[in-house]
């Protein structure tokens, strides 16, 4: 398999763990991971892992501002993907 596959896989596993850890910190009322850091991983390819963790752990699912940013990144990634496919 290509190195790109393993990079995306690593990013998604890391994103999943990051959301799970942030949920744990939220439950314990400790200092949290910033939204900028969480969305940064999503932007660079951790969309699936982050989305799955959000659903499984019910974390960040009621924060509308976070969801708008998350889905904006998803839309951007899909748009770039279609552009890349159709111009290749």
C-alpha positions in Angstrom: 0.0 0.0 0.0 1.1 3.5 -0.5 2.6 5.8 2.1 -0.4 8.2 1.6 -2.8 5.5 2.9 -0.7 4.9 6.0 -0.5 8.7 6.7 -4.3 9.1 6.4 -4.8 6.0 8.6 -2.5 7.4 11.2 -4.2 10.8 11.1 -7.6 9.2 11.6 -6.5 7.0 14.5 -4.9 10.0 16.1 -8.0 12.1 15.6 -10.2 9.4 17.1 -7.9 9.2 20.2 -7.7 13.0 20.4 -11.5 13.4 20.5 -11.8 10.5 23.0 -9.2 12.0 25.3 -10.8 15.5 25.1 -14.1 13.9 26.1 -12.4 12.3 29.1 -10.8 15.7 30.1 -14.2 17.3 29.8 -15.8 14.7 32.1 -13.0 15.2 34.7 -13.2 19.1 34.4 -9.6 19.4 33.4 -7.8 21.6 30.9 -9.1 20.6 27.4 -7.6 20.3 23.9 -8.4 23.5 21.9 -10.9 23.4 19.1 -8.2 24.8 16.9 -6.1 21.6 17.5 -9.1 19.3 17.1 -10.1 21.0 13.8 -6.5 21.1 12.6 -6.3 17.3 12.6 -9.7 17.2 10.8 -8.3 19.6 8.2 -5.2 17.6 7.5 -7.1 14.3 6.9 -8.5 13.0 10.2 -12.1 13.6 9.2 -13.4 10.0 9.5 -11.7 9.3 12.8 -12.8 12.5 14.3 -16.4 12.1 13.0 -16.6 8.5 14.3 -15.3 9.5 17.7 -17.8 12.4 17.9 -20.6 10.0 17.3 -19.4 7.2 19.6 -18.5 9.4 22.5 -21.2 12.0 21.9 -18.6 14.8 22.1 -18.9 18.1 20.4 -22.2 17.0 18.8 -24.2 19.8 20.4 -21.8 22.6 19.9 -23.2 24.3 16.7 -20.1 26.5 16.1 -17.8 23.5 16.1 -20.1 21.5 13.9 -20.3 24.3 11.3 -16.5 24.4 11.2 -16.2 20.6 11.0 -18.8 20.3 8.2 -17.2 23.2 6.4 -13.9 21.4 6.4 -15.6 18.2 5.2 -17.3 20.1 2.3 -13.9 21.7 1.4 -12.2 18.3 1.3 -15.0 16.8 -0.8 -14.8 19.8 -3.2 -11.0 19.5 -3.5 -11.3 15.8 -4.1 -13.9 16.2 -6.9 -11.8 19.0 -8.5 -8.7 16.8 -8.3 -10.4 13.8 -9.8 -12.0 15.8 -12.7 -8.9 17.8 -13.6 -6.6 14.8 -13.6 
